[in-house]
């Protein structure tokens, strides 16, 4: 299984450049093997990417923009999907890979009850009050 990242080396958009750098940098830092496919320098790559992005993942108008990720020929998602997986510590699952031992993996909190304990470092009648709001798959600490 090969992770393929479709990028545009000569994109005029700084947002696209930053997203591409973010994806490639994360994969390199975590020693995840991947192939970089440039759609700006290779018409074949551009055509393949555009043909293999599913209809429900295409923009309302225009062509799909990089970065786009595939595992072999299976479409994984765009930058937003990658970012969400990274935020949830679920990149390996997103990529369809087995996480190496000791790595962080996503935890599904949707079927569990919260077990949150706070131990103050000191007690004071004027201490701040901490409230916790529990929503499925999310924990928010309101200060």
Phi, psi and omega per residue, in radians:
X1 nan 2.180 -3.109
X2 -2.049 2.232 3.052
X3 -1.431 2.235 3.113
X4 -2.035 2.237 3.115
X5 -1.991 2.030 3.127
X6 -1.581 2.133 -3.091
X7 -2.237 2.969 3.016
X8 -2.156 1.887 -3.069
X9 -1.160 -0.444 -3.098
X10 -2.017 0.664 3.123
X11 -1.212 2.435 3.082
X12 -1.500 -0.143 -3.099
X13 -1.580 2.122 3.096
X14 -1.177 -0.546 3.116
X15 -1.113 -0.780 3.129
X16 -1.133 -0.734 3.119
X17 -1.047 -0.775 3.132
X18 -1.133 -0.720 3.124
X19 -1.105 -0.769 3.115
X20 -1.069 -0.794 3.126
X21 -1.089 -0.664 3.137
X22 -1.100 -0.844 -3.135
X23 -1.116 -0.910 -3.094
X24 -1.100 -0.727 3.122
X25 -1.089 -0.725 3.124
X26 -1.120 -0.810 -3.126
X27 -1.094 -0.749 3.116
X28 -1.131 -0.796 -3.111
X29 -1.091 -0.559 -3.129
X30 -1.697 0.194 3.086
X31 0.922 0.725 3.063
X32 -1.651 2.097 -3.108
X33 -1.211 2.421 -3.138
X34 -2.700 2.827 3.012
X35 -1.966 2.325 3.096
X36 -1.656 2.141 -3.121
X37 -2.001 2.008 -3.084
X38 -1.573 2.043 3.141
X39 -1.494 -0.233 3.124
X40 -1.427 -0.581 -3.078
X41 -1.708 -0.189 -3.059
X42 -2.391 1.932 -3.109
X43 -1.083 -0.606 3.128
X44 -1.097 -0.750 3.097
X45 -1.095 -0.769 -3.136
X46 -1.060 -0.812 -3.125
X47 -1.110 -0.783 -3.123
X48 -1.085 -0.804 -3.133
X49 -1.049 -0.848 -3.099
X50 -1.098 -0.628 -3.139
X51 -1.303 -0.429 -3.024
X52 -1.828 -0.002 2.984
X53 -1.398 2.144 -3.106
X54 -1.051 2.672 -3.116
X55 -0.946 -0.722 -3.088
X56 -1.269 -0.134 3.115
X57 -1.888 0.099 3.138
X58 -1.533 2.647 3.048
X59 -1.181 2.772 -3.137
X60 -1.036 -0.625 3.090
X61 -2.407 2.626 3.132
X62 1.482 -2.947 -3.106
X63 -1.760 2.743 3.062
X64 -1.081 2.395 -3.124
X65 -1.805 2.641 3.087
X66 -1.304 2.883 -0.030
X67 -1.407 2.528 3.064
X68 -2.237 2.436 -3.084
X69 -2.012 2.460 3.108
X70 -2.356 2.611 2.943
X71 -1.919 1.850 -2.910
X72 0.973 -1.972 3.138
X73 -1.839 0.055 -3.126
X74 -1.506 2.165 -3.137
X75 -1.219 2.293 3.125
X76 -1.787 -0.786 -3.141
X77 2.701 -3.074 3.137
X78 -1.765 -2.925 -3.105
X79 -1.092 -0.717 -3.111
X80 -1.066 -0.720 3.112
X81 -1.152 -0.722 3.095
X82 -1.095 -0.802 -3.117
X83 -1.057 -0.769 3.129
X84 -1.088 -0.747 3.110
X85 -1.099 -0.705 3.125
X86 -1.143 -0.741 3.123
X87 -1.101 -0.514 -3.136
X88 -1.682 0.231 -3.097
X89 0.894 0.722 -3.094
X90 -2.201 0.516 -3.077
X91 -1.129 -0.718 -3.123
X92 -1.089 -0.749 3.092
X93 -1.120 -0.737 3.108
X94 -1.018 -0.732 -3.113
X95 -1.390 -0.153 -3.111
X96 1.340 0.487 -3.119
X97 -1.984 2.782 3.041
X98 -1.497 2.269 -3.139
X99 -1.220 2.424 3.099
X100 -1.203 2.709 3.130
X101 -0.995 2.406 3.101
X102 1.491 -0.050 3.137
X103 -1.489 2.768 3.081
X104 -1.304 2.360 3.054
X105 -2.225 2.741 -3.123
X106 -1.147 2.551 3.100
X107 -2.057 2.274 3.122
X108 -1.582 1.893 -3.130
X109 -1.596 0.030 -2.997
X110 -1.198 -0.340 -3.109
X111 -1.963 0.218 -3.116
X112 -2.083 2.878 3.091
X113 -1.744 2.625 -3.109
X114 -1.233 2.421 3.007
X115 -2.208 1.550 -3.076
X116 -2.059 2.267 -3.136
X117 -2.239 2.378 3.105
X118 -2.110 2.212 3.088
X119 -2.008 1.886 -3.139
X120 -1.188 2.567 3.111
X121 -1.328 -0.441 3.083
X122 -2.649 2.789 3.140
X123 -1.920 2.351 3.129
X124 -2.644 2.426 3.100
X125 -1.130 -0.269 -3.128
X126 -1.840 0.278 -3.096
X127 -1.213 2.737 3.132
X128 -1.259 2.661 3.123
X129 -1.754 2.265 3.096
X130 -1.828 2.319 3.064
X131 -2.101 2.517 3.112
X132 -2.048 2.270 3.087
X133 -1.885 2.099 -3.106
X134 -1.809 2.119 3.027
X135 -2.189 2.638 3.134
X136 -0.922 2.276 3.100
X137 1.167 0.205 3.141
X138 -2.550 2.574 3.023
X139 -2.232 2.250 3.121
X140 -2.129 2.277 3.079
X141 -1.811 2.009 -3.122
X142 -1.735 2.162 -3.110
X143 -1.932 nan nan
